[in-house]
Amino acid sequence: MKFTKMEGLGNDYIYINGFEEVVEDKETLAVKLSDRHFGIGGDGVIFINPSEIADFEMEMYNADGSRSEMCGNGIRCVAKYVYDRKMTDKKELTIESFGKIKFIELSVKSEKVEMVRVNMGAPELEASLIPVESNQLRVIDEEIQVGDTSYKMTCVSMGNPHAVVFMEDVKNLELEKIGPLFEHHCRFPKRTNTEFVKVLDRNTVEMRVWERGTGETLACGTGSCATAVASILNGLTDNKVTVKLLGGDLFIEWDREINRIFMTGPAKTVFEGDIDLKNFF
């Protein structure tokens, strides 16, 4: 089976062309290929498939084999994949993920995609639809008890659930201990991604992320969008926010007039290869 390793700000996935490759047990394959010691290594596996409602479909699996609804860094890489391989000549295209369509604009140099701008749609703020358990319609700066510590969180769905927590120090945070406690907290019926954020100024924040089903990653596109929304809702930033991640910067804009989130960032190909699936099944 042919594969391509790609990354968006260090958020790396294994990409498989679903037009050419047929895989039956995708969940098991995702676990085995994502293993950084015995597999290819990545934050998960993404299949690029035909779509009946968009130009292409992105089918994403986390490193633990669970299906995910959306990945901001992943969808930028899918856009680069299909354009660079001449599967499309469009510089404006649509990609379906979990039944939802995202609109993509490509910045191309020397016939290769360098930057991708994604219309991520409207943020979902209703607690029951994120989902998060709450007595309030929206969870904004709401207290949550995690272990022995009380935090304030703002919850947003960008097609997948996020809990955003603001704090003064994210660099020294013991994320490997705190992240799983948030992910599996009883208030999140479908688990959650959690962003730990320090506001630097009115247009800049610093973020670390614990991704549901994967752990800490170097970047998270949907998490950056959720962070920008939470920062704006709490009056901490303006509507255009640079999110500084371990893997680099993403540029997020919330157009409040049309209620749409726009994410702009890079996508890169790391390497390509062939793998014998008999070694994994």
N, C-alpha and C positions, 0 to 999 in steps of 0.2 A: 504494500500500500504506500502510495506517495503521500508526503506531508510537507507542510511549510511551517517553520517556526517564525512567528512575528511578535512584535511588541509595540505597545503604546506607552511610552514613559516607564518602561520596565515591567508593565503589567503584561506578562507574556503568555501566549496560548499556542497550542498546536492546531493548525488549520488544515482541514481535510476537504477536498473538492467533492461534494456530494453529487455532482453531475457525473463523476467518473468512478467513485469508490462506493461500494455497498458494505455497510457494517450493520450487523444485527444487534449485538449487545453493546450499545454505545456507552451505557453507564459503566460497565466493567472496563471497557477500553479506555475511557476517560481516566479512571483511577490508575490504571497501569501505565499509560503513556505519560501522565502528569508527574509520576514519581521521578524525583530529581536524582536518584541514585540508580534505580533499576529500569527507568524508562527514558523518554526523551527529556522530560522536565518541563513543567509549566504550571500556570495557575488554573489550567483546565484545557478542554478541547472544544473547538468550534467547527461545526460543519457548515459549508457554504452550499446551499441547495437551491433548486428551482422554486419559484413561488407563483401562485395563481393570482396574488393580489399586489405584488410588487416586482421590481426587477430581479431581486434575489431574496433568499431567506437566510438568516443567521440562526443556527440551532446550537445553543451553548450548554456545555456541561462543566460544572465546577470540578476541582481536583478530587473531591470526595465522591464524584459520580452523580451528584444531584443536579437536576435540571435548573437552569436559571432563566429568568424572564428577559433580562437585558444586561448588556455590558457596553458602556460607553467607549472604553478603549478598544474593545473587541470589534465593535461595529465600524470604527475608523479603519481598522486593519482589514476587515472584510471589503470595505470600499476600495482600499488600495490594491488588495489582491485581485479583485475582478477587473479593475482598470489596467493595472500593470500587465496582466496576462491577456489583455485584449478580449476579455469576455464581454466587455461593453466599451463603447467609445463615448458614453455620456459623461459629462462633468457635473451633471446634476442627476441624481438617481434616487431610487427608493429601495429600502431594505426592510424586510419584514423580520420581526423577532417576537416569538410567542404570540403571533396573531396581530401585533401592533406594527404600524408602518412608521419608519423614520425617514426624513428627507435629508439628503446628503449633498453638500457642495464640495467639489474637489479643487485643490490648488496643485497644478501640475507644472513640473520643471523637467525638461529633457525627456518628456514622455513618461515620467514616473511621478506618482503622487507623493507630495511632501507633507502637505497639511490638509486636514479634513475638518469641515464645519458641519455639525449635525444639529438639525432642529429636533431637539429631544422631546418636544411636545409640552403639555401643561403639567406642572407638578400636582400630584394628588395630596391633599392635606386632610381629607376626612379620615378620622382615626380608624373607622371600621373598614375602610377600603385600603389602608396602607398594607397590612392591618396591624393595629396596636390596641391593646386593651386600655380603655380610658373612660372616665365619666364625662369627659369633655368632647365636643364635636371635633376640635383640633387639639393636637398636643404641641403646644408652643411654650418653651421654658417651663416644662412640667417636671416635677420631682419624680425620681425613680430610685429605689433602694437596690443597690447591686452589691452583694456581699455585705461587708460592714460599712460601706460608704454610700452616702446620698449624693446623687448627681442631678443636674437639670438637663433635660433633653428636649429637642424639637424633632418631630418625626415627619418625614416626607417620603412619598413613593415617587420614583422616577420609572415606574414599571416594575420596580423591585423595592422592598422596604429598607428604609434608612432611619437610624437614630443618630442625631447630631448632638455632640456634647462639647460645650465651650469650656476651655481651661487655660491657665496661664503657662503651663509647661507641658508640651507634648513630646519633646525630644527624649526626656528621661522617663516617660511613661512605660510601665511594665505591661505592654500591650498583650503579650502572650498569656498573662494571667487574667487581665481584665476583659479582653476581647471575647473569650468563650462565655464568660458570665453574662455579657450582654446578648450575645448571639442566641443563647438557649434560655434566656429569661422567660418566665411564664407570661409576661405581658405581650410577647411576640409569638402569636400562634403559628406563623410560618418562618420563625427565626428572623434575624435581622442583620443587616450590615451596620456597622457602627463607625462613625467618623469622630475623631477627637481633634478639636480645632482651636488654634490660637489666632486671634485677630491681630494683625500687624498694623493696619491702617484702614481707611475707608474703602480701599480698593484691593486689599491684599490680605489673604489669610494663609496660615500654615496648617497642614492637615496630615494626620496619619489615619490609616483605615484598617479595620478588621473586617474582612469579607466573609460573608456567610458561605460555609462549605469549603473555604480555602485557607483562611487565616490572614495574617498581615500580608499585604501586597504593596508594591512600590507606587502604585497609582490606582485610582478607581474613578472612571468617568461619571457614572451615575452618582457616585458618592460626592464628587466635586460639585455636581449640579445641585444635589440635595443640600450640601454645605452652603453654597451660594444662596439658595432659597432661605435656609434657616438664618443665615447671617443678615439677610435683608429683612426678614420678618421680625427679627429681634432688634432691628434698628442699629445694627453694628457696622453695616457697610452700605455702599451705594449699589446700584443695580448692575454694575459691571465689576466683576471680581476676578482677580488672578489667584488661583489656588495653587500654592506651592506644595508639591508632593515630594516624596523621597526620590522619585524617578524624574522629576522635572515639573514644569508648569503647565496648567490648563487654563484656558481663558473662557469664562462663563458670563453670559449676559442673560438677565431675565427681562424680556420685553413685557412690561406690565400691561401695556395697552392691548396686546393680542394674547397675553398670558402664555407665552412660549419661552422655553429655555433653549439657548444656543450654546453649544460647546465647540471650541476650536482647539485642535491639538495635532501632534504629529502621529505618524504610523510608519513603522519600519519592518523590513524583512530581515531576519537574522540568518537563516539558512534553510535549505531544502534537503530532502532525503527520501529514502525508501526504507520501509520496515517490514519484516516478516511477521505477520500476525500469528503464525504458528507458535512463536515464542511466548505469546501472551494468553493463549487460550488452550 
